[in-house]
């Protein structure tokens, strides 16, 4: 049986998602990069779900790599080091996606199945448990 965060800690993680996602969008606005880029890429990290075509172990690893703040943070550091507004914008779009997912209760995945996350079971699997 997988463990997941419940109660007040779960609500705090979701609130963090709302606040950090909002901060990412606010900072994106200061980059002067087109909002069309934001709209076109905000769901791009979800392409990592295709990793599940190769099974839950590899799928969860790929999904978690795309839905952790490590990637956006490293990209943001690279953007600041290179003074690239476009790279910073990409990092902020990625971070916004991750954080809004958290706000909605979509957590990092366990290797058991797509529905098992650190924030609880998601989707139709939740109704059957």
Backbone atoms as SQL, in Angstrom:
CREATE TABLE atoms (id INTEGER PRIMARY KEY, chain TEXT, resi INTEGER, resn TEXT, atom TEXT, x REAL, y REAL, z REAL);
INSERT INTO atoms VALUES
  (1, 'A', 1, 'UNK', 'N', 0.841, -1.195, 0.000),
  (2, 'A', 1, 'UNK', 'CA', 0.000, 0.000, 0.000),
  (3, 'A', 1, 'UNK', 'C', 0.881, 1.251, 0.000),
  (4, 'A', 2, 'UNK', 'N', 0.568, 2.186, -0.876),
  (5, 'A', 2, 'UNK', 'CA', 1.312, 3.430, -0.977),
  (6, 'A', 2, 'UNK', 'C', 0.792, 4.430, 0.054),
  (7, 'A', 3, 'UNK', 'N', 1.667, 5.224, 0.609),
  (8, 'A', 3, 'UNK', 'CA', 1.286, 6.289, 1.532),
  (9, 'A', 3, 'UNK', 'C', 1.107, 7.583, 0.745),
  (10, 'A', 4, 'UNK', 'N', 0.254, 8.417, 1.243),
  (11, 'A', 4, 'UNK', 'CA', 0.129, 9.731, 0.628),
  (12, 'A', 4, 'UNK', 'C', -0.203, 10.771, 1.696),
  (13, 'A', 5, 'UNK', 'N', 0.005, 12.019, 1.347),
  (14, 'A', 5, 'UNK', 'CA', -0.209, 13.133, 2.253),
  (15, 'A', 5, 'UNK', 'C', -1.700, 13.396, 2.367),
  (16, 'A', 6, 'UNK', 'N', -2.178, 13.546, 3.602),
  (17, 'A', 6, 'UNK', 'CA', -3.596, 13.802, 3.836),
  (18, 'A', 6, 'UNK', 'C', -3.761, 15.002, 4.762),
  (19, 'A', 7, 'UNK', 'N', -5.000, 15.394, 4.970),
  (20, 'A', 7, 'UNK', 'CA', -5.330, 16.421, 5.946),
  (21, 'A', 7, 'UNK', 'C', -4.702, 17.774, 5.666),
  (22, 'A', 8, 'UNK', 'N', -4.300, 18.430, 6.754),
  (23, 'A', 8, 'UNK', 'CA', -3.739, 19.785, 6.661),
  (24, 'A', 8, 'UNK', 'C', -2.485, 19.830, 5.788),
  (25, 'A', 9, 'UNK', 'N', -1.538, 18.875, 5.910),
  (26, 'A', 9, 'UNK', 'CA', -0.367, 18.945, 5.024),
  (27, 'A', 9, 'UNK', 'C', -0.747, 18.906, 3.543),
  (28, 'A', 10, 'UNK', 'N', -1.757, 18.120, 3.179),
  (29, 'A', 10, 'UNK', 'CA', -2.209, 18.065, 1.789),
  (30, 'A', 10, 'UNK', 'C', -2.750, 19.420, 1.359),
  (31, 'A', 11, 'UNK', 'N', -3.560, 20.030, 2.221),
  (32, 'A', 11, 'UNK', 'CA', -4.117, 21.343, 1.894),
  (33, 'A', 11, 'UNK', 'C', -3.016, 22.405, 1.785),
  (34, 'A', 12, 'UNK', 'N', -1.991, 22.318, 2.648),
  (35, 'A', 12, 'UNK', 'CA', -0.875, 23.266, 2.560),
  (36, 'A', 12, 'UNK', 'C', -0.102, 23.098, 1.250),
  (37, 'A', 13, 'UNK', 'N', 0.134, 21.849, 0.830),
  (38, 'A', 13, 'UNK', 'CA', 0.823, 21.621, -0.441),
  (39, 'A', 13, 'UNK', 'C', 0.006, 22.153, -1.609),
  (40, 'A', 14, 'UNK', 'N', -1.304, 22.014, -1.546),
  (41, 'A', 14, 'UNK', 'CA', -2.158, 22.540, -2.608),
  (42, 'A', 14, 'UNK', 'C', -2.143, 24.069, -2.619),
  (43, 'A', 15, 'UNK', 'N', -2.179, 24.676, -1.424),
  (44, 'A', 15, 'UNK', 'CA', -2.112, 26.136, -1.336),
  (45, 'A', 15, 'UNK', 'C', -0.777, 26.637, -1.859),
  (46, 'A', 16, 'UNK', 'N', 0.309, 25.951, -1.524),
  (47, 'A', 16, 'UNK', 'CA', 1.619, 26.298, -2.090),
  (48, 'A', 16, 'UNK', 'C', 1.561, 26.275, -3.610),
  (49, 'A', 17, 'UNK', 'N', 0.881, 25.271, -4.164),
  (50, 'A', 17, 'UNK', 'CA', 0.749, 25.170, -5.614),
  (51, 'A', 17, 'UNK', 'C', 0.063, 26.381, -6.209),
  (52, 'A', 18, 'UNK', 'N', -1.019, 26.815, -5.566),
  (53, 'A', 18, 'UNK', 'CA', -1.732, 28.000, -6.048),
  (54, 'A', 18, 'UNK', 'C', -0.825, 29.225, -6.000),
  (55, 'A', 19, 'UNK', 'N', -0.160, 29.420, -4.861),
  (56, 'A', 19, 'UNK', 'CA', 0.675, 30.615, -4.691),
  (57, 'A', 19, 'UNK', 'C', 1.897, 30.607, -5.599),
  (58, 'A', 20, 'UNK', 'N', 2.607, 29.484, -5.670),
  (59, 'A', 20, 'UNK', 'CA', 3.800, 29.426, -6.518),
  (60, 'A', 20, 'UNK', 'C', 3.444, 29.410, -8.004),
  (61, 'A', 21, 'UNK', 'N', 2.320, 28.793, -8.350),
  (62, 'A', 21, 'UNK', 'CA', 1.859, 28.849, -9.737),
  (63, 'A', 21, 'UNK', 'C', 1.511, 30.275, -10.130),
  (64, 'A', 22, 'UNK', 'N', 0.804, 30.965, -9.240),
  (65, 'A', 22, 'UNK', 'CA', 0.478, 32.372, -9.496),
  (66, 'A', 22, 'UNK', 'C', 1.718, 33.238, -9.592),
  (67, 'A', 23, 'UNK', 'N', 2.691, 32.993, -8.719),
  (68, 'A', 23, 'UNK', 'CA', 3.953, 33.734, -8.770),
  (69, 'A', 23, 'UNK', 'C', 4.669, 33.485, -10.095),
  (70, 'A', 24, 'UNK', 'N', 4.654, 32.254, -10.562),
  (71, 'A', 24, 'UNK', 'CA', 5.296, 31.928, -11.841),
  (72, 'A', 24, 'UNK', 'C', 4.644, 32.687, -12.990),
  (73, 'A', 25, 'UNK', 'N', 3.324, 32.754, -12.978),
  (74, 'A', 25, 'UNK', 'CA', 2.607, 33.490, -14.031),
  (75, 'A', 25, 'UNK', 'C', 2.921, 34.984, -13.934),
  (76, 'A', 26, 'UNK', 'N', 2.935, 35.510, -12.727),
  (77, 'A', 26, 'UNK', 'CA', 3.234, 36.930, -12.524),
  (78, 'A', 26, 'UNK', 'C', 4.638, 37.262, -13.011),
  (79, 'A', 27, 'UNK', 'N', 5.603, 36.405, -12.676),
  (80, 'A', 27, 'UNK', 'CA', 6.975, 36.627, -13.146),
  (81, 'A', 27, 'UNK', 'C', 7.077, 36.472, -14.663),
  (82, 'A', 28, 'UNK', 'N', 6.310, 35.513, -15.220),
  (83, 'A', 28, 'UNK', 'CA', 6.293, 35.356, -16.683),
  (84, 'A', 28, 'UNK', 'C', 5.872, 36.661, -17.350),
  (85, 'A', 29, 'UNK', 'N', 4.875, 37.323, -16.768),
  (86, 'A', 29, 'UNK', 'CA', 4.375, 38.573, -17.349),
  (87, 'A', 29, 'UNK', 'C', 5.485, 39.627, -17.446),
  (88, 'A', 30, 'UNK', 'N', 6.466, 39.558, -16.565),
  (89, 'A', 30, 'UNK', 'CA', 7.545, 40.551, -16.590),
  (90, 'A', 30, 'UNK', 'C', 8.612, 40.246, -17.644),
  (91, 'A', 31, 'UNK', 'N', 8.523, 39.091, -18.314),
  (92, 'A', 31, 'UNK', 'CA', 9.526, 38.736, -19.319),
  (93, 'A', 31, 'UNK', 'C', 9.250, 39.366, -20.682),
  (94, 'A', 32, 'UNK', 'N', 8.071, 39.878, -20.894),
  (95, 'A', 32, 'UNK', 'CA', 7.650, 40.441, -22.178),
  (96, 'A', 32, 'UNK', 'C', 7.654, 39.412, -23.305),
  (97, 'A', 33, 'UNK', 'N', 7.622, 38.124, -22.946),
  (98, 'A', 33, 'UNK', 'CA', 7.495, 37.048, -23.939),
  (99, 'A', 33, 'UNK', 'C', 6.005, 36.869, -24.217),
  (100, 'A', 34, 'UNK', 'N', 5.654, 36.488, -25.423),
  (101, 'A', 34, 'UNK', 'CA', 4.263, 36.368, -25.854),
  (102, 'A', 34, 'UNK', 'C', 3.446, 35.409, -24.989),
  (103, 'A', 35, 'UNK', 'N', 2.241, 35.834, -24.666),
  (104, 'A', 35, 'UNK', 'CA', 1.319, 34.965, -23.937),
  (105, 'A', 35, 'UNK', 'C', 0.887, 33.784, -24.799),
  (106, 'A', 36, 'UNK', 'N', 1.038, 33.911, -26.106),
  (107, 'A', 36, 'UNK', 'CA', 0.740, 32.769, -26.988),
  (108, 'A', 36, 'UNK', 'C', 1.699, 31.616, -26.703),
  (109, 'A', 37, 'UNK', 'N', 2.936, 31.932, -26.395),
  (110, 'A', 37, 'UNK', 'CA', 3.898, 30.892, -26.030),
  (111, 'A', 37, 'UNK', 'C', 3.461, 30.218, -24.731),
  (112, 'A', 38, 'UNK', 'N', 3.038, 31.031, -23.780),
  (113, 'A', 38, 'UNK', 'CA', 2.542, 30.478, -22.515),
  (114, 'A', 38, 'UNK', 'C', 1.376, 29.523, -22.782),
  (115, 'A', 39, 'UNK', 'N', 0.409, 29.986, -23.558),
  (116, 'A', 39, 'UNK', 'CA', -0.771, 29.162, -23.858),
  (117, 'A', 39, 'UNK', 'C', -0.390, 27.887, -24.605),
  (118, 'A', 40, 'UNK', 'N', 0.571, 27.988, -25.490),
  (119, 'A', 40, 'UNK', 'CA', 0.969, 26.833, -26.279),
  (120, 'A', 40, 'UNK', 'C', 1.780, 25.800, -25.511),
  (121, 'A', 41, 'UNK', 'N', 2.444, 26.225, -24.434),
  (122, 'A', 41, 'UNK', 'CA', 3.339, 25.310, -23.727),
  (123, 'A', 41, 'UNK', 'C', 2.897, 24.917, -22.317),
  (124, 'A', 42, 'UNK', 'N', 1.857, 25.542, -21.788),
  (125, 'A', 42, 'UNK', 'CA', 1.482, 25.286, -20.403),
  (126, 'A', 42, 'UNK', 'C', 1.165, 23.808, -20.144),
  (127, 'A', 43, 'UNK', 'N', 0.671, 23.094, -21.120),
  (128, 'A', 43, 'UNK', 'CA', 0.358, 21.670, -20.925),
  (129, 'A', 43, 'UNK', 'C', 1.444, 20.738, -21.453),
  (130, 'A', 44, 'UNK', 'N', 2.527, 21.290, -21.995),
  (131, 'A', 44, 'UNK', 'CA', 3.593, 20.471, -22.579),
  (132, 'A', 44, 'UNK', 'C', 4.178, 19.429, -21.618),
  (133, 'A', 45, 'UNK', 'N', 4.359, 19.728, -20.325),
  (134, 'A', 45, 'UNK', 'CA', 4.902, 18.694, -19.439),
  (135, 'A', 45, 'UNK', 'C', 4.033, 17.438, -19.362),
  (136, 'A', 46, 'UNK', 'N', 2.757, 17.567, -19.681),
  (137, 'A', 46, 'UNK', 'CA', 1.880, 16.394, -19.639),
  (138, 'A', 46, 'UNK', 'C', 2.194, 15.387, -20.737),
  (139, 'A', 47, 'UNK', 'N', 2.983, 15.778, -21.724),
  (140, 'A', 47, 'UNK', 'CA', 3.427, 14.805, -22.725),
  (141, 'A', 47, 'UNK', 'C', 4.243, 13.688, -22.081),
  (142, 'A', 48, 'UNK', 'N', 4.763, 13.942, -20.899),
  (143, 'A', 48, 'UNK', 'CA', 5.519, 12.922, -20.164),
  (144, 'A', 48, 'UNK', 'C', 4.645, 11.718, -19.806),
  (145, 'A', 49, 'UNK', 'N', 3.333, 11.881, -19.842),
  (146, 'A', 49, 'UNK', 'CA', 2.439, 10.741, -19.591),
  (147, 'A', 49, 'UNK', 'C', 2.647, 9.631, -20.615),
  (148, 'A', 50, 'UNK', 'N', 3.168, 9.988, -21.774),
  (149, 'A', 50, 'UNK', 'CA', 3.415, 8.974, -22.806),
  (150, 'A', 50, 'UNK', 'C', 4.413, 7.922, -22.332),
  (151, 'A', 51, 'UNK', 'N', 5.198, 8.239, -21.323),
  (152, 'A', 51, 'UNK', 'CA', 6.123, 7.271, -20.749),
  (153, 'A', 51, 'UNK', 'C', 5.413, 6.045, -20.203),
  (154, 'A', 52, 'UNK', 'N', 4.149, 6.205, -19.842),
  (155, 'A', 52, 'UNK', 'CA', 3.373, 5.073, -19.328),
  (156, 'A', 52, 'UNK', 'C', 3.102, 4.021, -20.401),
  (157, 'A', 53, 'UNK', 'N', 3.325, 4.353, -21.658),
  (158, 'A', 53, 'UNK', 'CA', 3.206, 3.352, -22.721),
  (159, 'A', 53, 'UNK', 'C', 4.246, 2.250, -22.540),
  (160, 'A', 54, 'UNK', 'N', 5.300, 2.531, -21.776),
  (161, 'A', 54, 'UNK', 'CA', 6.382, 1.573, -21.545),
  (162, 'A', 54, 'UNK', 'C', 6.312, 0.951, -20.151),
  (163, 'A', 55, 'UNK', 'N', 5.188, 1.134, -19.484),
  (164, 'A', 55, 'UNK', 'CA', 4.978, 0.538, -18.167),
  (165, 'A', 55, 'UNK', 'C', 5.018, 1.573, -17.056),
  (166, 'A', 56, 'UNK', 'N', 4.470, 1.206, -15.894),
  (167, 'A', 56, 'UNK', 'CA', 4.360, 2.173, -14.792),
  (168, 'A', 56, 'UNK', 'C', 5.694, 2.576, -14.164),
  (169, 'A', 57, 'UNK', 'N', 6.687, 1.705, -14.153),
  (170, 'A', 57, 'UNK', 'CA', 7.973, 2.065, -13.536),
  (171, 'A', 57, 'UNK', 'C', 8.659, 3.161, -14.350),
  (172, 'A', 58, 'UNK', 'N', 8.826, 2.933, -15.655),
  (173, 'A', 58, 'UNK', 'CA', 9.451, 3.946, -16.510),
  (174, 'A', 58, 'UNK', 'C', 8.535, 5.155, -16.660),
  (175, 'A', 59, 'UNK', 'N', 7.242, 4.902, -16.788),
  (176, 'A', 59, 'UNK', 'CA', 6.285, 6.001, -16.928),
  (177, 'A', 59, 'UNK', 'C', 6.329, 6.954, -15.749),
  (178, 'A', 60, 'UNK', 'N', 6.361, 6.404, -14.545),
  (179, 'A', 60, 'UNK', 'CA', 6.394, 7.274, -13.359),
  (180, 'A', 60, 'UNK', 'C', 7.709, 8.045, -13.291),
  (181, 'A', 61, 'UNK', 'N', 8.821, 7.420, -13.678),
  (182, 'A', 61, 'UNK', 'CA', 10.118, 8.111, -13.653),
  (183, 'A', 61, 'UNK', 'C', 10.123, 9.292, -14.625),
  (184, 'A', 62, 'UNK', 'N', 9.609, 9.070, -15.820),
  (185, 'A', 62, 'UNK', 'CA', 9.565, 10.144, -16.828),
  (186, 'A', 62, 'UNK', 'C', 8.603, 11.244, -16.388),
  (187, 'A', 63, 'UNK', 'N', 7.419, 10.828, -15.922),
  (188, 'A', 63, 'UNK', 'CA', 6.418, 11.794, -15.461),
  (189, 'A', 63, 'UNK', 'C', 6.972, 12.640, -14.317),
  (190, 'A', 64, 'UNK', 'N', 7.594, 11.980, -13.334),
  (191, 'A', 64, 'UNK', 'CA', 8.125, 12.706, -12.179),
  (192, 'A', 64, 'UNK', 'C', 9.257, 13.651, -12.568),
  (193, 'A', 65, 'UNK', 'N', 10.063, 13.255, -13.536),
  (194, 'A', 65, 'UNK', 'CA', 11.135, 14.142, -14.006),
  (195, 'A', 65, 'UNK', 'C', 10.549, 15.426, -14.604),
  (196, 'A', 66, 'UNK', 'N', 9.426, 15.306, -15.280),
  (197, 'A', 66, 'UNK', 'CA', 8.790, 16.463, -15.908),
  (198, 'A', 66, 'UNK', 'C', 7.912, 17.247, -14.933),
  (199, 'A', 67, 'UNK', 'N', 7.583, 16.654, -13.782),
  (200, 'A', 67, 'UNK', 'CA', 6.664, 17.292, -12.842),
  (201, 'A', 67, 'UNK', 'C', 7.298, 17.575, -11.480),
  (202, 'A', 68, 'UNK', 'N', 8.599, 17.707, -11.471),
  (203, 'A', 68, 'UNK', 'CA', 9.342, 18.124, -10.292),
  (204, 'A', 68, 'UNK', 'C', 9.833, 19.534, -10.560),
  (205, 'A', 69, 'UNK', 'N', 10.077, 20.299, -9.529),
  (206, 'A', 69, 'UNK', 'CA', 10.585, 21.664, -9.727),
  (207, 'A', 69, 'UNK', 'C', 12.083, 21.702, -9.997),
  (208, 'A', 70, 'UNK', 'N', 12.751, 20.559, -9.979),
  (209, 'A', 70, 'UNK', 'CA', 14.192, 20.530, -10.232),
  (210, 'A', 70, 'UNK', 'C', 14.501, 21.050, -11.637),
  (211, 'A', 71, 'UNK', 'N', 13.795, 20.552, -12.641),
  (212, 'A', 71, 'UNK', 'CA', 14.026, 20.986, -14.023),
  (213, 'A', 71, 'UNK', 'C', 13.794, 22.472, -14.225),
  (214, 'A', 72, 'UNK', 'N', 12.621, 22.996, -13.816),
  (215, 'A', 72, 'UNK', 'CA', 12.402, 24.433, -13.982),
  (216, 'A', 72, 'UNK', 'C', 13.409, 25.287, -13.203),
  (217, 'A', 73, 'UNK', 'N', 13.811, 24.816, -12.031),
  (218, 'A', 73, 'UNK', 'CA', 14.785, 25.586, -11.244),
  (219, 'A', 73, 'UNK', 'C', 16.139, 25.642, -11.948),
  (220, 'A', 74, 'UNK', 'N', 16.595, 24.505, -12.461),
  (221, 'A', 74, 'UNK', 'CA', 17.872, 24.484, -13.180),
  (222, 'A', 74, 'UNK', 'C', 17.805, 25.326, -14.451),
  (223, 'A', 75, 'UNK', 'N', 16.684, 25.227, -15.155),
  (224, 'A', 75, 'UNK', 'CA', 16.509, 26.044, -16.361),
  (225, 'A', 75, 'UNK', 'C', 16.472, 27.530, -16.006),
  (226, 'A', 76, 'UNK', 'N', 15.831, 27.859, -14.886),
  (227, 'A', 76, 'UNK', 'CA', 15.792, 29.253, -14.442),
  (228, 'A', 76, 'UNK', 'C', 17.172, 29.788, -14.098),
  (229, 'A', 77, 'UNK', 'N', 17.984, 28.973, -13.443),
  (230, 'A', 77, 'UNK', 'CA', 19.362, 29.384, -13.128),
  (231, 'A', 77, 'UNK', 'C', 20.148, 29.610, -14.416),
  (232, 'A', 78, 'UNK', 'N', 19.989, 28.697, -15.378),
  (233, 'A', 78, 'UNK', 'CA', 20.666, 28.856, -16.669),
  (234, 'A', 78, 'UNK', 'C', 20.198, 30.131, -17.361),
  (235, 'A', 79, 'UNK', 'N', 18.899, 30.430, -17.249),
  (236, 'A', 79, 'UNK', 'CA', 18.356, 31.634, -17.869),
  (237, 'A', 79, 'UNK', 'C', 18.951, 32.886, -17.248),
  (238, 'A', 80, 'UNK', 'N', 19.051, 32.887, -15.937),
  (239, 'A', 80, 'UNK', 'CA', 19.613, 34.062, -15.260),
  (240, 'A', 80, 'UNK', 'C', 21.097, 34.216, -15.574),
  (241, 'A', 81, 'UNK', 'N', 21.809, 33.087, -15.646),
  (242, 'A', 81, 'UNK', 'CA', 23.237, 33.140, -15.958),
  (243, 'A', 81, 'UNK', 'C', 23.493, 33.646, -17.379),
  (244, 'A', 82, 'UNK', 'N', 22.600, 33.270, -18.296),
  (245, 'A', 82, 'UNK', 'CA', 22.781, 33.677, -19.694),
  (246, 'A', 82, 'UNK', 'C', 22.012, 34.955, -20.039),
  (247, 'A', 83, 'UNK', 'N', 21.234, 35.446, -19.073),
  (248, 'A', 83, 'UNK', 'CA', 20.410, 36.638, -19.274),
  (249, 'A', 83, 'UNK', 'C', 19.446, 36.478, -20.438),
  (250, 'A', 84, 'UNK', 'N', 18.881, 35.267, -20.561),
  (251, 'A', 84, 'UNK', 'CA', 17.952, 34.975, -21.651),
  (252, 'A', 84, 'UNK', 'C', 16.510, 35.043, -21.152),
  (253, 'A', 85, 'UNK', 'N', 15.779, 36.046, -21.633),
  (254, 'A', 85, 'UNK', 'CA', 14.375, 36.200, -21.250),
  (255, 'A', 85, 'UNK', 'C', 13.539, 35.020, -21.739),
  (256, 'A', 86, 'UNK', 'N', 13.858, 34.493, -22.915),
  (257, 'A', 86, 'UNK', 'CA', 13.102, 33.367, -23.461),
  (258, 'A', 86, 'UNK', 'C', 13.293, 32.120, -22.595),
  (259, 'A', 87, 'UNK', 'N', 14.519, 31.837, -22.199),
  (260, 'A', 87, 'UNK', 'CA', 14.784, 30.671, -21.364),
  (261, 'A', 87, 'UNK', 'C', 14.112, 30.828, -20.006),
  (262, 'A', 88, 'UNK', 'N', 14.147, 32.034, -19.453),
  (263, 'A', 88, 'UNK', 'CA', 13.461, 32.294, -18.186),
  (264, 'A', 88, 'UNK', 'C', 11.963, 32.082, -18.341),
  (265, 'A', 89, 'UNK', 'N', 11.405, 32.546, -19.448),
  (266, 'A', 89, 'UNK', 'CA', 9.978, 32.360, -19.699),
  (267, 'A', 89, 'UNK', 'C', 9.623, 30.877, -19.756),
  (268, 'A', 90, 'UNK', 'N', 10.458, 30.073, -20.412),
  (269, 'A', 90, 'UNK', 'CA', 10.209, 28.628, -20.488),
  (270, 'A', 90, 'UNK', 'C', 10.256, 27.989, -19.104),
  (271, 'A', 91, 'UNK', 'N', 11.214, 28.409, -18.283),
  (272, 'A', 91, 'UNK', 'CA', 11.308, 27.887, -16.923),
  (273, 'A', 91, 'UNK', 'C', 10.064, 28.244, -16.114),
  (274, 'A', 92, 'UNK', 'N', 9.569, 29.451, -16.289),
  (275, 'A', 92, 'UNK', 'CA', 8.394, 29.897, -15.542),
  (276, 'A', 92, 'UNK', 'C', 7.121, 29.202, -16.013),
  (277, 'A', 93, 'UNK', 'N', 7.000, 28.939, -17.303),
  (278, 'A', 93, 'UNK', 'CA', 5.852, 28.185, -17.813),
  (279, 'A', 93, 'UNK', 'C', 5.865, 26.782, -17.215),
  (280, 'A', 94, 'UNK', 'N', 7.024, 26.149, -17.227),
  (281, 'A', 94, 'UNK', 'CA', 7.179, 24.794, -16.688),
  (282, 'A', 94, 'UNK', 'C', 6.840, 24.782, -15.188),
  (283, 'A', 95, 'UNK', 'N', 7.363, 25.752, -14.447),
  (284, 'A', 95, 'UNK', 'CA', 7.090, 25.831, -13.012),
  (285, 'A', 95, 'UNK', 'C', 5.603, 26.067, -12.749),
  (286, 'A', 96, 'UNK', 'N', 4.985, 26.917, -13.538),
  (287, 'A', 96, 'UNK', 'CA', 3.551, 27.174, -13.374),
  (288, 'A', 96, 'UNK', 'C', 2.758, 25.889, -13.571),
  (289, 'A', 97, 'UNK', 'N', 3.109, 25.115, -14.589),
  (290, 'A', 97, 'UNK', 'CA', 2.413, 23.854, -14.830),
  (291, 'A', 97, 'UNK', 'C', 2.531, 22.931, -13.615),
  (292, 'A', 98, 'UNK', 'N', 3.747, 22.749, -13.133),
  (293, 'A', 98, 'UNK', 'CA', 3.988, 21.860, -11.998),
  (294, 'A', 98, 'UNK', 'C', 3.172, 22.310, -10.790),
  (295, 'A', 99, 'UNK', 'N', 3.213, 23.579, -10.499),
  (296, 'A', 99, 'UNK', 'CA', 2.537, 24.077, -9.302),
  (297, 'A', 99, 'UNK', 'C', 1.018, 24.055, -9.429),
  (298, 'A', 100, 'UNK', 'N', 0.487, 24.346, -10.594),
  (299, 'A', 100, 'UNK', 'CA', -0.968, 24.263, -10.746),
  (300, 'A', 100, 'UNK', 'C', -1.437, 22.811, -10.689),
  (301, 'A', 101, 'UNK', 'N', -0.623, 21.890, -11.164),
  (302, 'A', 101, 'UNK', 'CA', -0.931, 20.470, -10.980),
  (303, 'A', 101, 'UNK', 'C', -1.039, 20.144, -9.495),
  (304, 'A', 102, 'UNK', 'N', -0.084, 20.625, -8.696),
  (305, 'A', 102, 'UNK', 'CA', -0.106, 20.385, -7.254),
  (306, 'A', 102, 'UNK', 'C', -1.377, 20.962, -6.643),
  (307, 'A', 103, 'UNK', 'N', -1.734, 22.165, -7.075),
  (308, 'A', 103, 'UNK', 'CA', -2.929, 22.816, -6.554),
  (309, 'A', 103, 'UNK', 'C', -4.178, 21.981, -6.822),
  (310, 'A', 104, 'UNK', 'N', -4.193, 21.294, -7.955),
  (311, 'A', 104, 'UNK', 'CA', -5.340, 20.460, -8.327),
  (312, 'A', 104, 'UNK', 'C', -5.278, 19.060, -7.732),
  (313, 'A', 105, 'UNK', 'N', -4.186, 18.753, -7.022),
  (314, 'A', 105, 'UNK', 'CA', -4.067, 17.453, -6.378),
  (315, 'A', 105, 'UNK', 'C', -3.345, 16.397, -7.183),
  (316, 'A', 106, 'UNK', 'N', -2.721, 16.804, -8.286),
  (317, 'A', 106, 'UNK', 'CA', -1.947, 15.853, -9.089),
  (318, 'A', 106, 'UNK', 'C', -0.517, 15.844, -8.579),
  (319, 'A', 107, 'UNK', 'N', -0.171, 14.783, -7.885),
  (320, 'A', 107, 'UNK', 'CA', 1.145, 14.700, -7.279),
  (321, 'A', 107, 'UNK', 'C', 2.122, 13.890, -8.100),
  (322, 'A', 108, 'UNK', 'N', 3.293, 13.705, -7.524),
  (323, 'A', 108, 'UNK', 'CA', 4.302, 12.848, -8.133),
  (324, 'A', 108, 'UNK', 'C', 3.821, 11.407, -8.072),
  (325, 'A', 109, 'UNK', 'N', 4.188, 10.620, -9.069),
  (326, 'A', 109, 'UNK', 'CA', 3.640, 9.270, -9.226),
  (327, 'A', 109, 'UNK', 'C', 4.490, 8.204, -8.541),
  (328, 'A', 110, 'UNK', 'N', 3.799, 7.218, -8.008),
  (329, 'A', 110, 'UNK', 'CA', 4.464, 5.994, -7.562),
  (330, 'A', 110, 'UNK', 'C', 4.576, 5.063, -8.767),
  (331, 'A', 111, 'UNK', 'N', 5.441, 4.072, -8.677),
  (332, 'A', 111, 'UNK', 'CA', 5.689, 3.158, -9.799),
  (333, 'A', 111, 'UNK', 'C', 4.621, 2.074, -9.933),
  (334, 'A', 112, 'UNK', 'N', 3.567, 2.144, -9.148),
  (335, 'A', 112, 'UNK', 'CA', 2.522, 1.125, -9.194),
  (336, 'A', 112, 'UNK', 'C', 1.554, 1.333, -10.354),
  (337, 'A', 113, 'UNK', 'N', 1.011, 2.536, -10.459),
  (338, 'A', 113, 'UNK', 'CA', 0.070, 2.881, -11.543),
  (339, 'A', 113, 'UNK', 'C', -0.058, 4.392, -11.601),
  (340, 'A', 114, 'UNK', 'N', -0.570, 4.898, -12.694),
  (341, 'A', 114, 'UNK', 'CA', -0.677, 6.338, -12.920),
  (342, 'A', 114, 'UNK', 'C', -1.494, 7.025, -11.828),
  (343, 'A', 115, 'UNK', 'N', -2.514, 6.366, -11.324),
  (344, 'A', 115, 'UNK', 'CA', -3.430, 6.981, -10.366),
  (345, 'A', 115, 'UNK', 'C', -2.826, 7.170, -8.981),
  (346, 'A', 116, 'UNK', 'N', -1.730, 6.495, -8.669),
  (347, 'A', 116, 'UNK', 'CA', -1.144, 6.564, -7.327),
  (348, 'A', 116, 'UNK', 'C', -0.132, 7.696, -7.233),
  (349, 'A', 117, 'UNK', 'N', -0.475, 8.740, -6.455),
  (350, 'A', 117, 'UNK', 'CA', 0.409, 9.897, -6.315),
  (351, 'A', 117, 'UNK', 'C', 0.698, 10.184, -4.847),
  (352, 'A', 118, 'UNK', 'N', 1.676, 11.029, -4.608),
  (353, 'A', 118, 'UNK', 'CA', 2.014, 11.378, -3.232),
  (354, 'A', 118, 'UNK', 'C', 0.924, 12.226, -2.575),
  (355, 'A', 119, 'UNK', 'N', 0.010, 12.769, -3.356),
  (356, 'A', 119, 'UNK', 'CA', -1.103, 13.531, -2.810),
  (357, 'A', 119, 'UNK', 'C', -2.385, 12.716, -2.745),
  (358, 'A', 120, 'UNK', 'N', -2.313, 11.436, -3.087),
  (359, 'A', 120, 'UNK', 'CA', -3.473, 10.557, -3.034),
  (360, 'A', 120, 'UNK', 'C', -3.777, 9.945, -4.381),
  (361, 'A', 121, 'UNK', 'N', -4.813, 9.124, -4.389),
  (362, 'A', 121, 'UNK', 'CA', -5.245, 8.461, -5.622),
  (363, 'A', 121, 'UNK', 'C', -6.068, 9.456, -6.435),
  (364, 'A', 122, 'UNK', 'N', -5.826, 9.501, -7.756),
  (365, 'A', 122, 'UNK', 'CA', -6.535, 10.450, -8.609),
  (366, 'A', 122, 'UNK', 'C', -7.434, 9.723, -9.607),
  (367, 'A', 123, 'UNK', 'N', -8.347, 10.481, -10.187),
  (368, 'A', 123, 'UNK', 'CA', -9.174, 9.963, -11.268),
  (369, 'A', 123, 'UNK', 'C', -10.207, 8.961, -10.823),
  (370, 'A', 124, 'UNK', 'N', -10.631, 8.130, -11.767),
  (371, 'A', 124, 'UNK', 'CA', -11.679, 7.149, -11.491),
  (372, 'A', 124, 'UNK', 'C', -11.213, 6.089, -10.485),
  (373, 'A', 125, 'UNK', 'N', -9.912, 5.884, -10.351),
  (374, 'A', 125, 'UNK', 'CA', -9.397, 4.914, -9.375),
  (375, 'A', 125, 'UNK', 'C', -9.751, 5.342, -7.957),
  (376, 'A', 126, 'UNK', 'N', -9.876, 6.635, -7.725),
  (377, 'A', 126, 'UNK', 'CA', -10.221, 7.146, -6.384),
  (378, 'A', 126, 'UNK', 'C', -11.609, 6.713, -5.988),
  (379, 'A', 127, 'UNK', 'N', -12.523, 6.667, -6.929),
  (380, 'A', 127, 'UNK', 'CA', -13.901, 6.304, -6.623),
  (381, 'A', 127, 'UNK', 'C', -14.058, 4.824, -6.298),
  (382, 'A', 128, 'UNK', 'N', -13.127, 3.999, -6.770),
  (383, 'A', 128, 'UNK', 'CA', -13.232, 2.563, -6.543),
  (384, 'A', 128, 'UNK', 'C', -12.504, 2.118, -5.279),
  (385, 'A', 129, 'UNK', 'N', -11.817, 3.057, -4.610),
  (386, 'A', 129, 'UNK', 'CA', -11.084, 2.675, -3.394),
  (387, 'A', 129, 'UNK', 'C', -11.722, 3.216, -2.159);
